Amino acid sequence: MPVSRLMPDELGDDLITLVRQIADKELRPRVDEAEAAAARGAELPRDIFTTLGAAGLLSLPYAEEFGGGAQPYETYLQVVEEIGSAWMSVAVGTSVHSLTCYPVAAYGSPEQQAELLPAMLSGETLGAYCLSEPLAGSDIASMTTRAVGDGTAYVLNGTKSWISHAGHADFYTTFARTSDDGGRGLSCFVVPADAPGLSFGTPERKMGLHCDPVSEVLFDNVRVDASRRIGAEGQGMAIALSALDSGRLGIAAAATGLAQSALDLATSYAKDRVQFGRPIASNQGLAFLIADMAAAVGAARASYLYAARLRDARRPFSAEAATAKLVATDAAMKVTTDAVQVLGGAGYTADFPAERYFREAKVTQIFEGTNQIQRLVISRHALGG
């Protein structure tokens, strides 16, 4: 079933058509086997990102002069949703890569943008976003990874955790402490993957999203040229929070795509499955369940599109981004759970993707800020805090 859209222009329609063609040809035929293989230890399917990059889909919201697609965020997020409806791990990876480019695009000097963005946006490289630490997840200000100035460079030491693309990325957008002034003591760096002293932990054994490998990133006297510090010393917290507003919209869009696929599977199964001489979809109790699922998907889509339009209009959107992330990921969890219920015993088997959708949905309520953190952000805006 095609996902319903409100595209801003003809170019957007053409772009979505392209994404659907790639999803049908390159993503859907591979997703089940690749996810199962990755659960057994197979590598990141890097060729998929190469394909997306060649199509210009890894750099859509960034300036054309540096190799981006110069697309509105509303359009970019609909592309992420389409990818998420076909392969959630790849949609998350697409969102993560966009997040890694944001600090340079938004806070980098003209010289840094000219030097770094063309490679970041080329479609041939993949980034990782190093913010979380073993003891600093939601509490960013408590991070302990440290960057100490040494002449024309900084020396980084510490550990980042839960990092997508760790060991596979070409660069690492990294936040480290440059002073002990709490959250005002953080700074942002772009660390090349071949920097001596950079290493990686054992990949985490996760419930789902197996093709989104996650592990620790270890900094052991890693020297980074001062020209790769993005923004001023102490500006890292502002950069990280600003980036997360946009990143949360990427996760909201991906979660919406996942929920749409679960809805499509449930409706198709309900129309085909016959019990007591009629399709189970004709039972009002089940039909109402599907109606609630459809309403949840629609509400998720509306919430991220609204936030994206605010962002495109250069209006404040932090609360709306948190709302979109909260609404869309809670919807993904509910809709995937209900899809398993609609399929009954079949939904609990690996013969249908419902159980994979269910496993993939859970983490969306956790990463890019837990949904409890989203409620904190929303409440502070609502209460004027």
HELIX and SHEET records of a PDB file:
HELIX    1   1 GLU A   10  ILE A   22  1                                  13    
HELIX    2   2 ALA A   23  LEU A   27  3                                   5    
HELIX    3   3 VAL A   31  ALA A   39  1                                   9    
HELIX    4   4 ARG A   46  ALA A   54  1                                   9    
HELIX    5   5 GLU A   64  PHE A   66  5                                   3    
HELIX    6   6 TYR A   73  ALA A   86  1                                  14    
HELIX    7   7 MET A   88  TYR A  107  1                                  20    
HELIX    8   8 PRO A  110  MET A  120  1                                  11    
HELIX    9   9 ILE A  140  SER A  142  5                                   3    
HELIX   10  10 GLY A  182  GLY A  185  5                                   4    
HELIX   11  11 ALA A  226  ARG A  228  5                                   3    
HELIX   12  12 GLY A  236  ASP A  272  1                                  37    
HELIX   13  13 ILE A  280  SER A  282  5                                   3    
HELIX   14  14 GLN A  284  ASP A  312  1                                  29    
HELIX   15  15 SER A  318  LEU A  343  1                                  26    
HELIX   16  16 GLY A  344  TYR A  348  5                                   5    
HELIX   17  17 ALA A  354  THR A  364  1                                  11    
HELIX   18  18 ASN A  371  ALA A  382  1                                  12    
SHEET    1   A 4 GLY A 127  CYS A 130  0                                        
SHEET    2   A 4 PHE A 171  ARG A 177  1                                        
SHEET    3   A 4 LEU A 186  PRO A 192 -1                                        
SHEET    4   A 4 ARG A 229  ILE A 230 -1                                        
SHEET    1   B 4 ARG A 146  ASP A 150  0                                        
SHEET    2   B 4 ALA A 153  SER A 164 -1                                        
SHEET    3   B 4 VAL A 214  ASP A 225 -1                                        
SHEET    4   B 4 LEU A 198  PHE A 200 -1                                        
SHEET    1   C 2 VAL A 274  GLN A 275  0                                        
SHEET    2   C 2 ARG A 278  PRO A 279 -1                                        
END                                                                             
